Each structure stands twice: as structure tokens, then as C-alpha cells.
Amino acid sequence: MVRRSERCRPAGPPRPSATPPQEEGTYAYESSMNPLMPAVILAGGMATRLGELTATTPKALIEVAGQPFLWHQLQLLKRNGIDRVVLLLGHLGEAIQERFGDGSELGLSLEYSFDGPVLLGTAGAIGRALALLPDQFFVLYGDSYLPCDYRAVQEAFLESKRQGLMTVYRNDGKFDASNVEFDGTDILRYDKEARMLAMHHIDYGLEAFQRRVFADIPEGQRLDLATVCQDLLSKGQLAAFEVRERFYEIGSAAGIQDTAEFLLR
């Protein structure tokens, strides 16, 4: 049995009344002895907030603490036991594929899916890549460094028997605007636009999903992951996992500096 991290622990078992019956055969991973699910990294954005810094360089290749940021992300996933990563690319994505190839130099398996001429949004990009994805997988963003216990997140997801899981962090507006109302067990409300005083937590940036969540997205339709999560929440299909370790990001100049200082420590 793998001990759950003290820094990154589950939010508690889901309430029985909120857990729909599980379809037979949905879960291929059943115990902590199994390998970790593969990870999907959403790295197709334009990164307009960074201005000239990303005009000719994709955000994933911005140098942070002496290496491209994606290098740090991949090393973190590998240390946590994830050995397969699917990168969803858009803006200047060919440069990312050229730099990292099949991932063999890092001891990983890397695969790529491109948005094409029209950006599909975070959920639309996952829908486009479904042929590369198994029944369950992690999802994280290409500008986030998330030092938590990925196996504990996976176990909480599988134990929940729900179609999705969102990690949440008690933020209190410190690192970004809080957007989750969380009661210690369940997410009560999640909204990136209509923030409320009761929202003390934030979407940490690591999710887990069943593949079928994205199976019905029409080809070429733009759809954001936040909309998918809100839909799952309304159906009682979004579990929660409270993370104790803060997140780092490179979405701004200040975030890059903060992340670099953390990585150098």
C-alpha cells in the first residue's frame, strides 16, 4: 500500500448520495500496484500575456532555471512514476516536438497532437487527441509546475468512481483569484468568471478524467475544460482532492521568476 503524501492528501471519500452507479468495465486501473496513468499536457495556447517573449518561442520552451520549462515538467512527472505523456500543441508546437522528440532522452514516451489551423480550446484539443488516449488519464497545463503526489491523486480518482477529479488548493486569493467553493469533501461551486466570497480554494491545475468524458465533442468544436468540469459537477461526476503544496506557473514575468527561484532551491 502506498502511503499518501502529507503535503498532498485527498479531500476525503465522496458522499455516497453524490456517487452514481459505476458502469462495469470502466476502470482499467484498480490498485496502487498498477502504473500511473499517462499525462496529457495542454501546451497549445498563444501565451499573449508574455508579449515578445513568446513571439517566436512557445511558452513550453521558455528557459527557466537553466532548462526549457517543459523539461522541468517532464522530470517532475517522471519522478512521480508517469512514463507516458501526450502533448497537445498549437502555437509554434513544431519547435516543441523538434526539441523533445519521442522523449527517449528523458526516459519517457512522448506523443503529440496538434490543434491545426483553428484553436480548439483545452477540451476540444483533448477530444481531437482521443485516439492517443487510454480509458483514464491526467490532464495538466503547459505553464504549471505542480509538485504533489500524483499517485495519491490517481488513487482518489479511481476510488471516487466518478468521471472526473479536480485537485483544489486553499489559495484565499494569494497566488491567483480563488474560483472554487469547497467544503472539505466536495466541490460545491466552480466558476472562473463569477467569483464569490465563499470561494477560498482554486483549481490547482491537475485533473483526472475518464476518456468517455470527451468522446462526444464534435470534431473541430472549440470547448474549454472549465465548461466540461462545470458540466461534470452539475451531474455529481466531479470528485475533489485537496492539495497542500502550492502551485507554480510561468504565465507572467513574475510567475517565471518565482518558479525559477523555487526550482533553483
Secondary structure, 3 states (H helix, E strand, C coil): CCCCCCCECCCCCCCHHHCCCCCCCCCCCCCCCCCCCCEEEEECCCCHHHHHHHCCCCHHHCEECCEEHHHHHHHHHHHCCCCEEEEEECCCHHHHHHHHCCCHHHCCEEEEEECCCCCCHHHHHHHHCHHHCCCEEEEEECCEECCCCHHHHHHHHHHHCCCEEEEEEECCCCCCCCCEEECCCCEEEECCCCCCCCCCEEEEEEEEEEHHHHCCCCCCCCCCHHHHHHHHHHCCCEEEEEECCCCEECCCHHHHHHHHHHHHC
